[in-house]
Amino acid sequence: MKINTLYKIFLTITLFNQVIAVCDSTCKCGCVEQVKKIERSIDLKRKKMIRNSNPLYTQKGYELNQALRKLWSDHVIWTRQYITSAIANLADTKTAAGRLLKNQEDLGNAMIPYYGVDAGKKLTELLKEHILIAVKIIDAGKAGNQAKLKEEDKNWHENAKDIAKFLSGANPNWKEAEMISMLNDHLALTTKEVVARLGKKWNDDVAAYDKIYVQALGMADGFTQGIVKQFPEKF
């Protein structure tokens, strides 16, 4: 929103308040009620301008954004925990896997209020496939099985295309090409985590995690903006 537009709104409201201060509720000219109608109209226009400028500025938009940021943070946190535990053969590997799969259910459920139960279940299904392929990639990496690694990496990227197609079909603001690019970045950064962990390159491992955490937050922000633009009446 431009500063001069905000300034004009401020001046208009200030003028109207001065009118109300002069004319009380017993005034017969009707100016008070007229001023209130204009104020309500200005308030609606202001909210629309703010939403168009940045949908995250609305209270409900902010709440949705925080919820999705939490879920996508969980996604990369528990992915990292699984990578760490699986590669080191730790006793908590199965527990970490279970929590990670639960996150995919949470992400699918977050879409239900906007796209329905079936869509939420479909997204969960696709995201769980994303995780289960990642598990196979880690196993192949540990075993040094390059053929299997190549095969599962191909499957991983095909799954990313399926997710992108599903998302773009649900929301026109989520362009398929942009979704594919975003998900491929996510896969590339996850791969860097796995490779660094397998090679015991701890600094590279930390650097990869820092990047994917920021990227996950960006994904959450993009999903929030797309939902708010598609369903402005809910925000």
N, C-alpha and C positions, 0 to 999 in steps of 0.2 A: 504494500500500500504506500502511495506517495505521501510525503510529509505535508505538502500543501493541501491534499485532500483531508487529512486528519485535522489540519488547522481550520479549514472551512467548517468541518463538522463541529469543532470546538466553539468557534465563533457563533454558529447558528444556535447551538444549545445554550450558550451563555445569554444570547439575546432573548430566547424564549423564556429562560428562567427569570429574566428581568421583567418580562411581561406578566408572568405568573405572580411575581412579587407585588405588582401594582394592582392586578385584578384578583380578588379573592373568589371563593366558591359561590358567593351571592351575586356575582356579576351577571348581568342580563345580556351582555353583548355576545356571549358564547365564545369569547376569545380563549379562555382557559382550556376548555375542552378541545378546541381546534389546535391549540399549541401542543396539548398532550398527544393528539393523533399524529401530528407532525413528528414529535419526538419519538413515538413508537415506530414510525416509518423510517426515521433516521437510524434508529437502533438496529432494525432489521437489515438495512443497507450496510451498516457498519459490520455486523456479524458476517454478512455474505462476503464483504470485501476481505475480511480477515481470513475467512475460510478459503477463499480463492487464492489468497496470498500464501497461506500455509495452514492446511487443515489441522495440523497438530496443535494449533493455538486454541482450538475449542476444547472445553473440558472433557467431553466424551471422546474426542479424538485423542487427547492426551492419555486418557485412561486406556484406550485400546492400544495405543503405541507402547505404553509401559508394559501391558500384558504380553504383547507380541515380542518386545525386547527381552522380557524375562524368559519366554519360551525358546527363542532363538539363542539366547545366552546358554540356557540349559542344553540346547542341542550340541553346541560346540564344547561345552564343559564336559558333558558325559561322553561325547565322542572321544575327547582327549583322555578321559579316565579309562575308557575301554582300550584305547590304543596302548596306553601305558601298561595296564594290567595284562592284556593279552600277550604283548611282546615279551613281558617279563615272567609270564606264566604264574601270575599271582592268584591267590585263593579267591580274590573278590571279582575275578573276571566275569563269571556268570551273573553275579549281582549287578555289576556295572552294565552288562548287556541288557539285563531286564529293565533297569532304570532308563537306559537310552531308548529302548523300544517304547516304554511308557511315554516318553517325550513326543514320539511320533503320534501317539493317540491324542495327546494334549494339543498338538498343533492342528490336527484334524478337527478336534472338537471346537477349537477356537473359530473355525470357519462356519460352523453350523448355524449360528444366529443370522448369518448373511446369505448362505448358500444352501442350507438344508442338511438333513441328516445324511442322505445318500452321498452328497458331495464331500461332507466331512469324513465319511468312511472311506471314500475313494482316495482322498488325499492321504489319509493314514496308511492305506494299503501301499500307495506309491512310495511314501516316505520310509515305511518299514522295509520295502524292497531295497531302497537306497542304503539302508543300514546293513541289511543282510549281505548285500554285495560287498560292502566295505569290509565286513568280517572275512569274507572269502579272499579279498585282496590282501588283508593282513596275514592270513594263514599262508597264502602263496608266497608273500614276501619273506616270511619267516623260514619257509621251506626252500627258498631260492628257486622256486618253480616259475621260470620266466614265461613259459607258454601259458600256464594257468593265469598268471598275473596279467598278461596281455588280453586274454579272453575275458576276464572279469572286468578289466578296465573298460573294455568295449561295452560290456553289458551295463556298466555304471553310467557311461555317457548316454547310452540309449534310454536308460531309466530317467536321466536328467531331461532328455527330450520329451519323454512322456509326461513328466511333471510340468514342464514348461507349457506343453500343449494343453494340459488340463487347466492350468492356472489362467492362461490366456483365453480359454474358452469360457471360463467363469467370469472374468472381469476384463473388459476391453481396454482398461488402463494398463493392464499387464501384457505388454506386447510380447509375442512368442519369442522373437529374436532376442529381445532384452532379457527375458527369463532364461533362455538357454545360456546366454553370455554370463549372467549372474551365477547360475548353477555350475557352469564350467569353472568359474573362478573359485567357487566353493570346493569343488572336487580337487582342483589343482593345489589349493592350500592344504586340504586334508592330506593329499598325497605327500606334500612336503613334510608334514608332521610325521607321517609313517616312515618315510625314507630317513629322515633325520634321527628318529628314535631307533630304527633298526641299525643305523650306522653309528649310534652313540655320539652323535654330533649335537650335544646338548644346547649349545648357543643357537644353532640353526632351528632346533626343535622349539625353543622358546620364541624365537623370532616368528616362526610360522604360526604359532598359536596366537601371538599378539595380533597378527594380521587377520587371521580368520575370525577372531573375536570382533574386531572392528567391522569386518565385512558382514558378519551375522547381524550386527546392529543396523547396518545399512539396509540389509534385506528386510528387517522388521519395519524400518521407516518406510521403505518402498511399498510394502504390503499395506501398511496403515493408510498411506496417502491414496492408494488405489481404491481401498474400501470406502473411505470417506467421500471420494469423488463419485463413486458409483451410487452410494446411498446417502446423499447429503441430508435427507430428511431425518436420518437417525442421529445426526450430529449437530 
